[in-house]
Amino acid sequence: MNRKVFGIVILNIIVFIGLLFLMNWVVYKYFYAPLERNYHSSKDRPYDLKRYVLDYKTMKEYYPVRDPFGVNYKRNPIVMFGCSYGFGSPLNPEQTLAYKLSEMLKRPVYNYSAPGLSPQFAIMRIRSHEIDDIIKNSDYVIYVTIGEHVWRVHTNSNGFHYQSVWPRMIVKKVNNEKKLEFHKVYFPSIEGSYLYKYVQKTWFARILTPLNVKFVQDYMFDFIKLHFLTIQKEMQEINPNIKMIILLYHDEEETELFTSSDRWKELEKEGITVIDVNKNLPQLKKKEYSVPNDGHPSELAWNDIADLLVKKLKVLN
């Protein structure tokens, strides 16, 4: 390769890299806020290229959980996982499902839900082994899932801390069995860039999730199903007698293909109890069952859901 050709190649590489930096800034300035449902604002968040991987320690710092309820009760505990729905945003502690179940059943409830989380964060906490003693003594694990979780296992939730790289999992085959491992991030500045996240989130959240094509929906369901089965398996490795319950809450139209899927019965065949709260409680669609100007379930919703679990369906005792 002569000097002229070499120079042209180098120049093209420099121009290409420069265009990527320019596109990253343009996405940050003009396109990222609508994608994040305006939780992101370039005015509030200065343009910064530094990124780091979100690990378990950082998760606990960024996503604090509520204090446990009913720790003085003598019956075996309940463990909960989920996002802002399971957490009970923006309600006071005594208005949440965890508190109501604790008082109704006279059991301690350890709620590890936090706004913005999804199933891989539950796996992260389980694999930390910090809560093994709680799991060993618990009778139930409840996962409160919403439609957004089907894409959050791939890409970040709205308003996610922009300097972190969203943790996600990949499928590995071990002895012909599919297992989940956390994706190793070798280039945080690339995977955490606005351009990368914009493409990734647009693809999974805005294109694939509402796409009514069977093989697409099967792919999306298969991946999150493996997350739920992994939670069940790894909890039962610590406590073989713990029973898993999934509370399925419909949150928005674009995720209805997931929440209304007939494939939830596959999880029930694996010993997981799946409760579609919207089907059991159609009144949840009424405005009084949502927090005004917020959209999360109101205390009224959690009252009815607690009654459903304990008194009507009797999946908890």
Sine and cosine of phi, psi and omega as CSV:
sin_phi,cos_phi,sin_psi,cos_psi,sin_omega,cos_omega
0.00,0.00,0.86,-0.52,-0.01,-1.00
-0.97,0.24,0.16,-0.99,-0.09,-1.00
-0.89,0.46,-0.60,0.80,-0.03,-1.00
-0.90,0.44,-0.74,0.68,0.01,-1.00
-0.90,0.44,-0.68,0.73,0.01,-1.00
-0.87,0.49,-0.67,0.74,0.02,-1.00
-0.90,0.44,-0.63,0.78,0.03,-1.00
-0.90,0.43,-0.67,0.74,0.01,-1.00
-0.88,0.48,-0.74,0.67,-0.01,-1.00
-0.88,0.48,-0.68,0.73,0.00,-1.00
-0.88,0.47,-0.67,0.74,0.01,-1.00
-0.90,0.44,-0.62,0.78,0.02,-1.00
-0.90,0.43,-0.70,0.71,0.01,-1.00
-0.88,0.47,-0.69,0.73,0.02,-1.00
-0.90,0.45,-0.68,0.73,0.00,-1.00
-0.88,0.48,-0.72,0.69,0.01,-1.00
-0.90,0.44,-0.65,0.76,0.04,-1.00
-0.88,0.48,-0.63,0.77,0.03,-1.00
-0.91,0.42,-0.61,0.79,0.04,-1.00
-0.89,0.45,-0.69,0.73,0.05,-1.00
-0.89,0.46,-0.64,0.76,0.02,-1.00
-0.91,0.42,-0.71,0.71,0.02,-1.00
-0.89,0.45,-0.61,0.79,0.03,-1.00
-0.88,0.48,-0.67,0.74,0.01,-1.00
-0.94,0.35,-0.64,0.76,0.00,-1.00
-0.89,0.45,-0.68,0.73,0.05,-1.00
-0.88,0.47,-0.72,0.70,0.02,-1.00
-0.84,0.54,-0.68,0.73,-0.14,-0.99
-0.98,0.18,-0.60,0.80,-0.21,-0.98
-0.85,-0.53,-0.35,0.94,-0.15,-0.99
-0.89,-0.47,-0.38,0.93,-0.16,-0.99
-0.96,0.28,-0.60,0.80,-0.03,-1.00
-0.86,0.50,-0.74,0.67,0.04,-1.00
-0.88,0.47,-0.60,0.80,0.02,-1.00
-0.90,0.44,-0.60,0.80,0.00,-1.00
-1.00,0.02,0.27,0.96,-0.02,-1.00
0.84,0.55,0.57,0.82,0.06,-1.00
0.92,0.40,0.28,0.96,0.17,-0.99
-0.95,0.30,-0.38,0.92,0.04,-1.00
-0.98,-0.17,0.65,-0.76,0.07,-1.00
-0.66,-0.76,0.81,-0.58,0.01,-1.00
-0.90,0.43,-0.37,0.93,0.04,-1.00
-0.95,0.32,-0.57,0.82,-0.04,-1.00
-1.00,0.00,-0.39,0.92,-0.06,-1.00
-0.87,-0.50,0.95,-0.31,-0.02,-1.00
-0.91,0.41,0.52,-0.85,0.01,-1.00
-0.91,0.42,0.82,-0.57,-0.09,-1.00
-0.53,-0.85,0.70,-0.71,-0.03,-1.00
-1.00,-0.09,-0.18,0.98,-0.04,-1.00
-0.96,0.27,0.74,-0.67,0.00,-1.00
-0.67,-0.74,0.41,-0.91,0.09,-1.00
-0.57,-0.82,0.33,-0.94,-0.05,-1.00
-0.99,0.13,0.73,-0.69,0.04,-1.00
-0.98,0.18,0.90,-0.43,0.03,-1.00
-0.95,-0.31,-0.13,-0.99,-0.08,-1.00
-0.90,0.44,-0.66,0.75,0.00,-1.00
-0.88,0.47,-0.69,0.72,0.01,-1.00
-0.92,0.39,-0.61,0.79,0.03,-1.00
-0.85,0.52,-0.70,0.71,-0.01,-1.00
-0.91,0.42,-0.53,0.85,0.02,-1.00
-0.96,0.27,-0.70,0.72,-0.06,-1.00
-0.98,0.21,-0.51,0.86,-0.12,-0.99
-0.83,-0.56,0.95,0.32,0.01,-1.00
-0.91,0.40,0.55,-0.83,-0.01,-1.00
-0.96,-0.29,0.23,-0.97,0.03,-1.00
-0.96,0.27,0.41,-0.91,0.11,-0.99
-0.90,0.43,0.51,-0.86,0.02,-1.00
-0.91,0.41,0.44,-0.90,0.04,-1.00
-0.96,-0.29,0.51,-0.86,0.15,-0.99
0.91,0.42,0.53,0.85,-0.07,-1.00
-0.92,0.40,-0.27,0.96,0.01,-1.00
-1.00,0.07,-0.20,0.98,0.04,-1.00
-0.94,0.35,0.53,-0.85,-0.10,-0.99
-1.00,-0.02,-0.28,0.96,-0.02,-1.00
-0.95,0.31,0.31,-0.95,-0.02,-1.00
-0.91,0.42,0.55,-0.84,-0.10,-1.00
-0.97,0.25,0.12,-0.99,0.19,-0.98
-0.87,-0.50,0.67,-0.74,0.08,-1.00
-0.95,-0.30,0.68,-0.74,0.03,-1.00
-0.82,-0.57,0.57,-0.82,0.14,-0.99
-0.74,-0.67,0.37,-0.93,0.07,-1.00
0.39,-0.92,-0.32,-0.95,-0.04,-1.00
-0.92,-0.39,-0.61,-0.79,-0.02,-1.00
-0.91,0.42,-0.46,0.89,0.05,-1.00
-0.92,0.38,-0.77,0.63,0.04,-1.00
-0.90,0.43,-0.56,0.83,0.03,-1.00
-0.91,0.41,-0.61,0.79,-0.03,-1.00
1.00,-0.09,0.57,0.83,0.04,-1.00
-0.92,0.39,0.58,-0.81,-0.19,0.98
-0.99,-0.16,0.57,0.82,-0.16,-0.99
-0.98,0.18,0.31,-0.95,0.15,-0.99
-0.95,0.31,0.41,-0.91,-0.07,-1.00
-0.78,0.62,-0.68,0.74,-0.06,-1.00
-0.96,0.27,-0.06,1.00,0.04,-1.00
-0.99,-0.12,-0.03,1.00,-0.14,-0.99
-1.00,-0.01,0.28,-0.96,0.03,-1.00
-0.88,0.48,-0.68,0.74,-0.04,-1.00
-0.85,0.53,-0.71,0.71,0.01,-1.00
-0.90,0.43,-0.70,0.71,-0.05,-1.00
-0.90,0.43,-0.64,0.77,0.05,-1.00
-0.92,0.39,-0.63,0.77,0.01,-1.00
-0.87,0.49,-0.69,0.72,-0.03,-1.00
-0.96,0.28,-0.60,0.80,-0.01,-1.00
-0.94,0.34,-0.62,0.78,-0.12,-0.99
-0.98,-0.18,-0.14,0.99,-0.06,-1.00
0.83,0.56,0.76,0.65,0.02,-1.00
-0.78,-0.62,0.51,-0.86,0.21,-0.98
-0.93,0.38,0.61,-0.80,0.08,-1.00
-0.80,-0.60,0.86,-0.51,0.03,-1.00
-0.97,-0.24,0.96,-0.30,-0.11,-0.99
-0.98,-0.22,0.93,-0.36,-0.01,-1.00
-0.98,-0.21,0.36,0.93,0.10,-0.99
-0.97,0.24,0.50,-0.87,0.10,-0.99
-0.42,-0.91,0.53,-0.85,-0.03,-1.00
-0.82,0.57,0.76,-0.65,0.07,-1.00
1.00,-0.09,-0.17,0.99,-0.08,-1.00
-0.99,0.15,0.11,-0.99,0.02,-1.00
-0.42,-0.91,0.03,-1.00,-0.20,-0.98
-0.82,0.57,-0.55,0.83,-0.04,-1.00
-0.90,0.43,-0.42,0.91,0.03,-1.00
-0.95,0.31,-0.55,0.83,0.09,-1.00
-0.90,0.43,-0.67,0.75,0.03,-1.00
-0.89,0.45,-0.64,0.77,0.03,-1.00
-0.86,0.51,-0.70,0.72,-0.02,-1.00
-0.94,0.35,-0.66,0.75,0.02,-1.00
-0.88,0.48,-0.70,0.72,-0.04,-1.00
-0.95,0.30,-0.21,0.98,0.09,-1.00
-0.95,0.32,-0.40,0.91,-0.03,-1.00
0.91,0.42,0.23,0.97,0.04,-1.00
-0.96,0.29,-0.38,0.92,-0.05,-1.00
-0.93,-0.38,0.36,0.93,-0.01,-1.00
-0.83,0.55,-0.68,0.73,-0.04,-1.00
-0.90,0.44,-0.59,0.80,0.03,-1.00
-0.93,0.36,-0.70,0.72,0.01,-1.00
-0.88,0.48,-0.67,0.74,-0.04,-1.00
-0.85,0.52,-0.52,0.86,-0.07,-1.00
-0.99,-0.17,0.02,1.00,-0.09,-1.00
-1.00,-0.04,0.51,-0.86,0.05,-1.00
-1.00,-0.08,-0.47,0.88,-0.10,-1.00
-0.68,-0.73,0.52,-0.86,0.26,-0.97
-0.83,-0.55,0.80,-0.60,0.00,-1.00
-0.93,-0.37,0.81,-0.59,0.12,-0.99
-0.94,-0.35,0.87,-0.49,0.04,-1.00
-1.00,-0.04,0.95,-0.32,-0.06,-1.00
-0.92,-0.39,0.51,-0.86,0.07,-1.00
-0.82,-0.57,0.14,-0.99,-0.05,-1.00
-0.87,0.50,-0.59,0.81,-0.04,-1.00
-0.87,0.50,-0.38,0.92,-0.04,-1.00
-0.89,0.45,-0.40,0.92,-0.02,-1.00
-0.91,0.42,-0.48,0.88,0.10,-1.00
-0.97,-0.23,-0.32,0.95,0.04,-1.00
-0.93,0.38,-0.35,0.94,0.10,-1.00
-0.95,0.31,-0.17,0.99,0.04,-1.00
-0.95,-0.32,-0.60,0.80,-0.16,-0.99
-0.53,-0.85,0.25,-0.97,-0.23,-0.97
-0.93,0.37,0.50,-0.87,0.09,-1.00
-0.96,0.29,0.27,-0.96,-0.02,-1.00
-0.90,0.43,0.71,-0.71,0.03,-1.00
0.98,0.20,0.20,0.98,-0.01,-1.00
-0.87,0.50,0.55,-0.84,0.00,-1.00
-0.82,0.57,0.92,-0.40,-0.23,-0.97
-0.93,0.36,-0.35,0.94,-0.02,-1.00
-1.00,0.10,-0.13,0.99,0.01,-1.00
-0.98,-0.18,0.42,-0.91,0.12,-0.99
-1.00,-0.10,0.81,-0.59,-0.05,-1.00
-0.87,0.50,0.81,-0.59,0.04,-1.00
-0.96,0.28,0.74,-0.67,0.05,-1.00
-0.62,-0.78,0.23,-0.97,-0.10,-1.00
-0.89,-0.45,0.39,-0.92,0.07,-1.00
-0.82,-0.57,0.38,-0.92,-0.03,-1.00
-1.00,-0.06,0.78,-0.62,0.09,-1.00
-0.86,-0.50,0.60,-0.80,0.07,-1.00
-0.99,-0.14,0.86,-0.51,0.02,-1.00
-0.83,-0.56,0.91,-0.41,-0.06,-1.00
0.80,0.60,0.71,0.70,0.01,-1.00
0.91,0.42,0.24,0.97,0.06,-1.00
-0.93,-0.37,0.73,-0.68,0.02,-1.00
-0.98,0.20,0.79,-0.61,0.02,-1.00
-0.74,-0.67,0.44,-0.90,-0.01,-1.00
-0.99,-0.17,0.73,-0.69,0.13,-0.99
-0.79,-0.62,0.51,-0.86,0.03,-1.00
-0.95,0.32,0.73,-0.68,0.04,-1.00
-0.89,0.46,0.76,-0.65,0.02,-1.00
-1.00,0.05,0.82,-0.58,-0.03,-1.00
-1.00,-0.09,0.93,-0.37,-0.02,-1.00
-1.00,-0.06,-0.43,0.90,-0.02,-1.00
-0.77,-0.64,0.98,0.20,-0.05,-1.00
-0.83,0.55,-0.59,0.81,-0.04,-1.00
-0.91,0.41,-0.44,0.90,0.04,-1.00
-0.99,0.11,-0.80,0.60,-0.05,-1.00
-0.93,0.36,-0.34,0.94,0.03,-1.00
-0.99,-0.14,0.04,1.00,-0.02,-1.00
-0.94,0.34,0.43,-0.90,0.01,-1.00
-0.88,0.47,-0.62,0.79,-0.01,-1.00
-0.90,0.43,-0.74,0.67,-0.01,-1.00
-0.88,0.48,-0.75,0.67,-0.03,-1.00
-0.91,0.41,-0.57,0.82,0.01,-1.00
-0.90,0.43,-0.73,0.68,0.01,-1.00
-0.90,0.43,-0.72,0.69,-0.05,-1.00
-0.88,0.47,-0.73,0.68,-0.06,-1.00
-0.95,0.32,-0.63,0.78,0.06,-1.00
-0.86,0.51,-0.67,0.74,-0.04,-1.00
-0.91,0.43,-0.78,0.62,-0.10,-1.00
-0.99,0.15,-0.69,0.72,-0.12,-0.99
-1.00,0.08,-0.63,0.78,-0.12,-0.99
-0.99,-0.17,-0.40,0.92,-0.04,-1.00
-0.97,-0.26,-0.85,0.52,-0.11,-0.99
-0.95,0.30,-0.69,0.73,-0.09,-1.00
-0.84,0.54,-0.73,0.69,-0.01,-1.00
-1.00,0.00,0.08,1.00,-0.07,-1.00
-0.98,0.20,0.91,-0.40,-0.08,-1.00
-0.99,0.10,0.92,0.38,0.06,-1.00
-0.79,-0.62,0.78,-0.62,-0.19,-0.98
-0.85,0.52,-0.74,0.67,-0.09,-1.00
-0.93,0.38,-0.47,0.88,0.07,-1.00
-0.94,0.35,-0.74,0.67,0.00,-1.00
-0.91,0.42,-0.58,0.82,0.07,-1.00
-0.90,0.43,-0.67,0.75,0.04,-1.00
-0.88,0.48,-0.71,0.70,-0.02,-1.00
-0.91,0.42,-0.68,0.73,-0.02,-1.00
-0.94,0.35,-0.66,0.75,-0.01,-1.00
-0.83,0.56,-0.66,0.75,-0.09,-1.00
-0.94,0.35,-0.72,0.69,-0.01,-1.00
-0.96,0.28,-0.52,0.85,0.08,-1.00
-0.85,0.53,-0.67,0.74,0.01,-1.00
-0.89,0.45,-0.53,0.84,0.08,-1.00
-0.90,0.44,-0.73,0.68,-0.02,-1.00
-0.91,0.42,-0.65,0.76,0.03,-1.00
-0.92,0.40,-0.55,0.84,0.05,-1.00
-0.93,0.37,-0.66,0.75,0.07,-1.00
-0.85,0.52,-0.75,0.66,-0.01,-1.00
-0.87,0.50,-0.74,0.67,-0.06,-1.00
-0.89,0.46,-0.72,0.69,-0.09,-1.00
-0.97,0.26,-0.48,0.88,0.14,-0.99
-0.93,0.38,-0.67,0.74,-0.04,-1.00
-0.96,0.27,-0.33,0.94,0.13,-0.99
-0.93,0.37,-0.47,0.88,0.05,-1.00
-1.00,0.04,-0.63,0.78,0.01,-1.00
-0.64,-0.77,0.99,-0.15,-0.08,-1.00
-0.87,0.49,-0.34,0.94,-0.09,-1.00
-0.99,-0.11,-0.05,1.00,-0.05,-1.00
-0.95,0.32,0.65,-0.76,-0.02,-1.00
-0.96,-0.29,0.69,-0.72,-0.05,-1.00
-0.97,-0.24,0.70,-0.71,0.04,-1.00
-0.81,-0.59,0.75,-0.67,0.11,-0.99
-0.96,-0.30,0.85,-0.53,0.14,-0.99
-1.00,-0.07,0.92,-0.40,-0.06,-1.00
-0.99,-0.13,0.91,-0.41,-0.05,-1.00
-0.91,-0.43,0.85,-0.53,0.03,-1.00
-0.97,0.24,0.79,-0.61,-0.10,-1.00
-0.91,-0.41,-0.60,0.80,-0.03,-1.00
-0.44,-0.90,0.35,-0.94,-0.10,-0.99
-0.89,0.46,-0.61,0.79,-0.10,-0.99
-0.95,0.32,-0.15,0.99,0.06,-1.00
-0.94,-0.34,0.18,0.98,-0.07,-1.00
-0.90,0.43,-0.49,0.87,0.03,-1.00
-0.88,0.48,-0.51,0.86,0.04,-1.00
-0.99,0.14,-0.80,0.60,-0.09,-1.00
-0.92,0.40,-0.48,0.88,-0.01,-1.00
-0.99,-0.13,0.15,0.99,-0.03,-1.00
-0.88,0.47,0.60,-0.80,0.07,-1.00
-0.99,0.16,0.03,1.00,-0.03,-1.00
-0.99,0.13,-0.09,1.00,0.05,-1.00
-0.88,0.48,-0.41,0.91,0.02,-1.00
-0.90,0.43,-0.38,0.92,0.04,-1.00
-0.91,0.42,-0.58,0.82,0.04,-1.00
-0.95,0.32,-0.57,0.82,0.04,-1.00
-0.91,0.42,-0.56,0.83,0.05,-1.00
-0.92,0.39,-0.36,0.93,0.02,-1.00
-1.00,-0.02,0.11,0.99,0.06,-1.00
1.00,-0.05,0.17,0.99,0.04,-1.00
-0.99,-0.13,0.75,-0.66,0.08,-1.00
-1.00,0.09,0.86,-0.51,0.00,-1.00
-0.95,-0.33,0.85,-0.52,0.00,-1.00
-0.91,-0.42,0.94,-0.35,0.10,-1.00
-0.99,0.11,0.98,-0.19,-0.13,-0.99
-0.92,0.39,-0.51,0.86,-0.01,-1.00
-0.94,0.34,-0.59,0.81,0.04,-1.00
-0.94,0.33,-0.61,0.79,-0.01,-1.00
-0.98,0.21,-0.46,0.89,-0.05,-1.00
-0.76,-0.65,0.97,0.23,-0.04,-1.00
-0.87,0.49,-0.32,0.95,0.01,-1.00
-0.92,0.39,-0.22,0.97,-0.01,-1.00
-0.88,0.47,-0.29,0.96,0.03,-1.00
-0.96,0.26,-0.30,0.95,-0.02,-1.00
-0.94,0.35,0.52,-0.86,-0.12,-0.99
-0.89,0.45,-0.50,0.87,-0.03,-1.00
-0.94,0.33,-0.19,0.98,0.03,-1.00
-1.00,-0.03,0.10,1.00,0.10,-1.00
-0.82,-0.57,0.53,-0.85,0.04,-1.00
-0.94,0.35,0.80,-0.60,-0.03,-1.00
-0.83,0.56,0.69,-0.73,0.04,-1.00
0.85,0.52,0.43,0.90,0.00,-1.00
-0.67,-0.74,-0.80,0.59,0.04,-1.00
0.98,-0.21,-0.31,0.95,0.04,-1.00
-0.96,0.29,0.34,-0.94,0.02,-1.00
-0.86,0.51,0.64,-0.77,0.05,-1.00
-0.99,0.11,0.09,-1.00,0.06,-1.00
-0.87,0.49,-0.57,0.82,0.03,-1.00
-0.85,0.52,-0.65,0.76,0.03,-1.00
-0.89,0.45,-0.71,0.70,-0.03,-1.00
-0.94,0.35,-0.50,0.87,0.11,-0.99
-0.86,0.50,-0.75,0.67,-0.04,-1.00
-0.93,0.36,-0.59,0.81,0.00,-1.00
-0.93,0.36,-0.64,0.77,0.06,-1.00
-0.88,0.47,-0.69,0.72,0.06,-1.00
-0.89,0.46,-0.63,0.78,0.01,-1.00
-0.87,0.49,-0.71,0.70,-0.07,-1.00
-0.95,0.32,-0.63,0.78,-0.14,-0.99
-1.00,-0.06,-0.71,0.71,-0.16,-0.99
-0.99,-0.14,-0.61,0.79,-0.07,-1.00
-1.00,0.00,-0.86,0.52,-0.03,-1.00
-1.00,0.10,-0.41,0.91,0.05,-1.00
0.83,0.56,0.66,0.75,0.07,-1.00
-0.99,0.10,-0.20,0.98,0.11,-0.99
-0.82,-0.57,0.58,-0.82,0.05,-1.00
-0.58,-0.81,0.00,0.00,0.00,0.00
